[in-house]
Amino acid sequence: MKPKKSTTLTKKFIFTISAVFSILILAASISVHLSMKRCSSILIDSLLETNGDAMMKKTDMIIAQLESDRADTAREIKASMLKSHFSKGIVAAVIYVKTQDENFFRILDFVKMDEAPDLGIELNTTVKENKDTNFLKKALLGKTAEPRIYEKDGMYWQSIYAPYRLKKGNAVIQLMLSAESPALVVAGFEKSLKGIRIFMVVLAIALVIAVLILAGIFIQNYSMLINNLSSYMQKAADGELNINLGSSGDKELNQLALSFNSLMEELKDKNEKAAVDPESSLFNLGVQLLKENRVEDSISVFKTLIITRPDSFGSYFNLGVGFAKIGDYHSSASMFEKAAAINPSDELTSRYLEKIRSNLAGNETTG
């Protein structure tokens, strides 16, 4: 039987198309990366320019007001902040004092403005300093800003930590200052990201459609190859192994033809060997699989053998070894017991069975 028409679309063509699309995806990824980098740079610069210096200066004025009022207690600090014209823009303030452990601070008092959301802060609560940031420790020496914007109930703020001295000792004031302006920048950034996401979705859909089209072309062309092989495979399934798939002008078909012919030769060789002593051949295969540590395959072989030869000592013994290798000691013990029942005089079986039982007893004691 002559092969049918060979395919006109080769793997090389498919690989070329895949490479082209890989380059397109890579280019899109680079474009997204550059866009994200630019937007992130704009956001950071805007935050530093708009909020950084202003917050530090405002903190200086608030601290100066507290010192002017000689606010030395938590109650006086709260009152000074509330009456100060600098209180506008203050969301809240937390007053911390050191504990005996330098890694912990206690919340001495909490100032919350009327518009501020519930922050869940409790007085006299001990908080642990974050080792990665150490804002409270740094604030004992000088002002420090937390480079993060928080949001709750539509209100945005950024925290500035500053040192302050009370009558009882040094304290740290955490000022939560309004960060609405940087939040607007973030909103613009989110809008930009949304545009990028839309672009990526459209690009992904286009790529999926292109891949599906290519896959359809690939399947349509290579289905002819399957048709060429189908009749030969049917003959092989019917037991006719003396067949040879002829070559053609297509490189890929020649490769598959060679593989198919090699498979037929291998099957013929195995059938000839199995015809001499099928059970012995299968037993040897199981032993070889066990040596190659293909335990699951070996177990399947020996399970098949004990169906045809339920008195096979070697099959039960090797099943015991196989189950032991995969940690199924209950099944292993059962197989060794059956092997011992068939050949009670085999010392190796007795030793293996004793060891497996010992392992099972140890596991039960541990459990």
C-alpha positions as CSV (number, residue, x, y, z in Angstrom):
1,M,0.0,0.0,0.0
2,K,1.4,3.3,-1.1
3,P,1.4,6.2,1.3
4,K,-1.0,8.9,0.7
5,K,-0.2,12.5,-0.1
6,S,2.5,13.9,2.3
7,T,2.0,17.0,4.4
8,T,3.0,20.3,3.0
9,L,3.4,22.0,6.4
10,T,6.5,21.0,8.2
11,K,7.5,21.3,11.9
12,K,10.1,23.8,10.9
13,F,7.4,26.1,9.7
14,I,5.5,25.7,12.9
15,F,8.7,26.4,14.9
16,T,9.3,29.6,12.8
17,I,5.8,30.9,13.5
18,S,6.1,30.1,17.2
19,A,9.4,32.0,17.3
20,V,7.8,35.0,15.7
21,F,5.0,35.0,18.2
22,S,7.5,34.5,21.0
23,I,9.4,37.6,19.8
24,L,6.1,39.5,19.8
25,I,5.2,38.4,23.3
26,L,8.7,39.4,24.5
27,A,8.4,42.8,22.8
28,A,5.0,43.3,24.5
29,S,6.5,42.3,27.9
30,I,9.4,44.8,27.4
31,S,7.0,47.5,26.5
32,V,4.9,46.8,29.6
33,H,8.0,46.8,31.8
34,L,9.1,50.1,30.4
35,S,5.7,51.6,30.8
36,M,5.4,50.4,34.4
37,K,8.9,51.7,35.2
38,R,8.0,55.1,33.8
39,C,4.7,55.3,35.7
40,S,6.4,54.1,38.9
41,S,9.1,56.8,38.5
42,I,6.5,59.5,37.9
43,L,4.5,58.4,41.0
44,I,7.6,58.3,43.3
45,D,8.9,61.6,42.1
46,S,5.5,63.2,42.6
47,L,5.1,61.8,46.1
48,L,8.5,63.0,47.1
49,E,8.0,66.4,45.6
50,T,4.5,67.0,46.7
51,N,4.4,65.4,50.1
52,G,7.9,64.9,51.5
53,D,9.1,68.4,52.3
54,A,5.7,69.7,53.2
55,M,5.1,67.0,55.8
56,M,8.4,67.5,57.4
57,K,7.9,71.2,57.6
58,K,4.4,70.8,59.0
59,T,5.8,68.4,61.6
60,D,8.4,71.0,62.6
61,M,5.6,73.6,63.1
62,I,3.4,71.2,65.1
63,I,6.3,70.2,67.4
64,A,7.2,73.9,67.8
65,Q,3.6,74.6,68.8
66,L,3.7,71.8,71.4
67,E,7.0,73.2,72.9
68,S,5.6,76.7,72.9
69,D,2.5,75.5,74.9
70,R,4.9,73.6,77.2
71,A,2.8,70.5,76.6
72,D,4.5,68.0,78.9
73,T,1.7,65.6,79.5
74,A,-0.3,63.5,77.1
75,R,-3.5,65.5,77.9
76,E,-1.7,68.8,77.2
77,I,-0.3,67.5,73.9
78,K,-3.7,66.5,72.8
79,A,-5.2,69.8,73.8
80,S,-2.4,71.8,72.1
81,M,-2.9,69.8,68.8
82,L,-6.7,70.3,68.8
83,K,-6.6,74.1,69.4
84,S,-3.6,74.7,67.0
85,H,-4.4,76.1,63.5
86,F,-1.9,73.5,62.3
87,S,-4.4,70.7,63.2
88,K,-5.9,71.0,59.8
89,G,-4.6,68.1,57.8
90,I,-3.8,66.0,60.9
91,V,-5.8,62.8,60.7
92,A,-4.6,61.4,64.1
93,A,-1.6,61.3,66.4
94,V,-0.2,58.5,68.6
95,I,2.1,59.1,71.5
96,Y,4.6,56.3,72.3
97,V,6.9,55.9,75.3
98,K,9.8,53.5,75.6
99,T,9.5,50.4,77.8
100,Q,12.3,48.6,79.6
101,D,12.7,46.5,76.5
102,E,14.1,48.7,73.7
103,N,12.2,46.7,71.1
104,F,8.8,47.5,72.7
105,F,6.9,50.8,73.0
106,R,3.7,51.6,74.9
107,I,0.9,53.7,73.5
108,L,0.6,56.5,76.1
109,D,-2.2,58.5,74.4
110,F,-4.1,58.8,71.1
111,V,-5.4,62.0,69.4
112,K,-8.1,61.5,66.9
113,M,-9.6,64.3,64.8
114,D,-13.3,64.5,64.1
115,E,-13.1,63.4,60.5
116,A,-10.7,60.6,61.2
117,P,-11.8,56.9,60.7
118,D,-11.7,54.4,63.5
119,L,-8.1,53.1,63.6
120,G,-8.6,50.5,66.3
121,I,-5.8,52.0,68.5
122,E,-6.1,51.2,72.2
123,L,-4.3,53.1,75.0
124,N,-1.6,51.4,77.1
125,T,-1.1,48.8,74.4
126,T,2.4,47.6,74.0
127,V,3.6,47.4,70.4
128,K,6.7,45.7,69.1
129,E,9.1,47.6,66.9
130,N,9.4,46.4,63.4
131,K,13.0,45.3,62.9
132,D,12.9,46.0,59.2
133,T,11.9,49.6,59.6
134,N,12.6,50.7,63.2
135,F,10.6,53.9,62.8
136,L,10.1,54.4,66.5
137,K,13.7,53.9,67.4
138,K,14.8,56.2,64.6
139,A,12.3,58.8,65.8
140,L,14.1,59.0,69.2
141,L,17.0,60.7,67.3
142,G,15.1,62.7,64.7
143,K,12.1,62.9,62.4
144,T,11.5,60.0,60.0
145,A,8.8,59.5,57.4
146,E,7.1,56.2,56.6
147,P,7.2,55.8,52.8
148,R,3.7,54.4,52.6
149,I,0.2,55.9,52.1
150,Y,-2.6,54.4,54.1
151,E,-6.3,54.5,53.2
152,K,-9.5,53.9,55.2
153,D,-13.1,55.1,54.6
154,G,-11.9,57.4,51.8
155,M,-9.2,59.1,53.9
156,Y,-5.6,58.9,53.0
157,W,-2.6,59.6,55.3
158,Q,1.1,59.2,55.7
159,S,2.9,58.8,59.0
160,I,5.7,61.1,60.3
161,Y,7.5,60.0,63.5
162,A,9.2,62.7,65.6
163,P,10.9,62.9,69.0
164,Y,9.4,64.7,71.9
165,R,10.3,65.0,75.6
166,L,7.7,64.6,78.3
167,K,8.4,65.2,82.0
168,K,8.7,61.4,82.6
169,G,11.2,61.0,79.7
170,N,11.5,60.8,76.0
171,A,8.5,60.0,73.8
172,V,7.8,59.5,70.1
173,I,4.8,61.2,68.4
174,Q,3.4,59.5,65.3
175,L,1.6,62.2,63.2
176,M,-0.8,60.8,60.6
177,L,-0.9,63.6,58.1
178,S,-3.4,63.9,55.2
179,A,-1.9,62.5,51.9
180,E,-4.8,63.4,49.6
181,S,-2.6,64.9,46.9
182,P,-0.3,61.9,46.6
183,A,-3.4,59.7,46.5
184,L,-4.6,61.6,43.5
185,V,-1.3,60.8,41.8
186,V,-1.9,57.2,42.7
187,A,-5.3,57.3,41.2
188,G,-3.8,58.6,37.9
189,F,-1.3,55.8,38.1
190,E,-4.1,53.3,38.5
191,K,-5.8,54.8,35.5
192,S,-2.6,54.4,33.5
193,L,-2.3,50.8,34.6
194,K,-5.9,50.1,33.6
195,G,-5.0,51.3,30.1
196,I,-2.0,49.0,30.0
197,R,-4.1,46.0,31.3
198,I,-6.7,46.6,28.5
199,F,-3.9,46.7,26.0
200,M,-2.5,43.4,27.4
201,V,-5.9,41.7,27.3
202,V,-6.4,42.7,23.7
203,L,-2.9,41.5,22.8
204,A,-3.5,38.2,24.6
205,I,-6.8,37.6,22.8
206,A,-5.1,38.3,19.5
207,L,-2.3,35.9,20.4
208,V,-4.7,33.2,21.4
209,I,-6.7,33.5,18.2
210,A,-3.4,33.4,16.2
211,V,-2.3,30.3,18.1
212,L,-5.7,28.6,17.5
213,I,-5.5,29.3,13.8
214,L,-2.0,27.8,13.7
215,A,-3.1,24.8,15.7
216,G,-6.0,24.3,13.3
217,I,-3.6,24.4,10.3
218,F,-1.2,22.1,12.1
219,I,-3.9,19.5,12.9
220,Q,-5.4,19.7,9.4
221,N,-2.1,19.0,7.7
222,Y,-0.8,16.3,10.1
223,S,-4.1,14.5,10.1
224,M,-3.1,13.3,6.7
225,L,-0.1,11.7,8.4
226,I,-2.4,9.8,10.7
227,N,-4.5,8.6,7.8
228,N,-1.3,7.3,6.2
229,L,-0.5,5.3,9.3
230,S,-4.0,4.2,10.3
231,S,-4.2,1.2,7.9
232,Y,-0.7,-0.1,9.0
233,M,-1.6,0.3,12.7
234,Q,-4.8,-1.6,12.2
235,K,-2.8,-4.5,10.6
236,A,-0.4,-4.4,13.6
237,A,-3.4,-4.5,16.0
238,D,-4.7,-7.6,14.1
239,G,-1.3,-9.3,14.8
240,E,0.3,-8.8,11.4
241,L,3.7,-7.6,12.4
242,N,5.5,-8.4,9.1
243,I,4.8,-5.0,7.7
244,N,7.0,-2.2,6.7
245,L,6.0,1.4,6.3
246,G,7.6,2.8,3.1
247,S,9.4,6.1,3.0
248,S,8.3,9.3,1.2
249,G,9.8,12.6,0.2
250,D,8.8,14.3,3.4
251,K,11.5,14.4,6.1
252,E,9.0,14.2,9.0
253,L,7.2,11.2,7.4
254,N,10.4,9.4,6.9
255,Q,11.3,9.9,10.6
256,L,8.0,8.5,11.7
257,A,8.2,5.6,9.3
258,L,11.5,4.6,10.7
259,S,10.1,4.8,14.3
260,F,7.1,2.7,13.2
261,N,9.2,0.1,11.5
262,S,11.5,-0.1,14.6
263,L,8.5,-0.7,16.8
264,M,7.3,-3.5,14.6
265,E,10.7,-5.2,14.8
266,E,10.8,-4.8,18.6
267,L,7.3,-6.3,18.9
268,K,8.2,-9.2,16.6
269,D,11.3,-9.9,18.7
270,K,9.4,-9.8,22.0
271,N,6.7,-12.1,20.6
272,E,9.3,-14.6,19.5
273,K,10.9,-14.7,22.9
274,A,7.5,-14.9,24.7
275,A,6.5,-17.8,22.5
276,V,9.3,-19.9,23.9
277,D,8.4,-19.4,27.6
278,P,5.9,-16.6,28.1
279,E,5.8,-16.8,31.9
280,S,9.5,-17.1,32.3
281,S,9.9,-14.1,30.0
282,L,7.4,-12.1,32.1
283,F,9.0,-13.1,35.4
284,N,12.5,-12.0,34.1
285,L,10.9,-8.7,33.0
286,G,9.5,-8.1,36.5
287,V,12.9,-8.8,38.1
288,Q,14.6,-6.5,35.6
289,L,12.1,-3.7,36.4
290,L,12.7,-4.2,40.1
291,K,16.4,-3.9,39.6
292,E,15.9,-0.7,37.6
293,N,13.8,0.7,40.5
294,R,10.7,0.8,38.4
295,V,8.8,-0.6,41.3
296,E,5.2,0.1,40.3
297,D,5.8,-1.5,36.9
298,S,7.4,-4.5,38.5
299,I,4.5,-5.0,41.0
300,S,2.1,-4.9,38.1
301,V,4.0,-7.7,36.3
302,F,4.2,-10.0,39.3
303,K,0.5,-9.4,40.1
304,T,-0.3,-10.6,36.6
305,L,1.9,-13.7,37.2
306,I,0.2,-14.8,40.4
307,I,-3.1,-14.7,38.6
308,T,-1.9,-17.3,36.1
309,R,0.4,-19.1,38.7
310,P,-1.0,-18.6,42.2
311,D,1.7,-21.0,43.5
312,S,4.6,-18.9,42.2
313,F,7.0,-18.5,45.2
314,G,9.2,-16.1,43.3
315,S,6.3,-13.8,42.3
316,Y,5.1,-13.5,45.9
317,F,8.7,-12.9,47.1
318,N,9.4,-10.2,44.6
319,L,6.0,-8.6,45.4
320,G,7.1,-8.5,49.0
321,V,10.3,-6.7,48.1
322,G,8.4,-4.3,45.8
323,F,5.8,-3.3,48.3
324,A,8.6,-2.8,51.0
325,K,10.4,-0.5,48.6
326,I,7.4,1.8,48.3
327,G,6.7,1.7,52.0
328,D,3.6,-0.5,51.9
329,Y,4.7,-2.7,54.7
330,H,1.3,-4.3,55.3
331,S,1.1,-5.6,51.7
332,S,4.8,-6.5,51.9
333,A,4.2,-8.7,55.0
334,S,1.2,-10.4,53.3
335,M,3.3,-11.3,50.2
336,F,6.2,-12.6,52.2
337,E,3.7,-14.7,54.3
338,K,2.3,-16.3,51.1
339,A,5.8,-16.9,49.9
340,A,6.7,-18.6,53.2
341,A,3.6,-20.7,53.0
342,I,4.7,-22.0,49.6
343,N,8.3,-22.5,50.6
344,P,8.6,-22.7,54.4
345,S,12.3,-23.7,54.3
346,D,13.5,-20.5,52.6
347,E,15.6,-18.6,55.2
348,L,15.8,-15.4,53.2
349,T,12.0,-15.1,53.2
350,S,11.8,-15.7,56.9
351,R,14.4,-13.0,57.6
352,Y,12.7,-10.4,55.3
353,L,9.3,-11.2,56.9
354,E,10.7,-10.8,60.4
355,K,12.2,-7.4,59.5
356,I,9.0,-6.2,57.9
357,R,7.0,-7.2,61.0
358,S,9.5,-5.5,63.2
359,N,9.1,-2.3,61.1
360,L,5.3,-2.5,61.4
361,A,5.5,-3.0,65.2
362,G,7.9,0.0,65.5
363,N,5.5,2.2,63.4
364,E,2.5,1.2,65.6
365,T,4.5,2.0,68.7
366,T,5.5,5.4,67.3
367,G,1.9,6.2,66.2
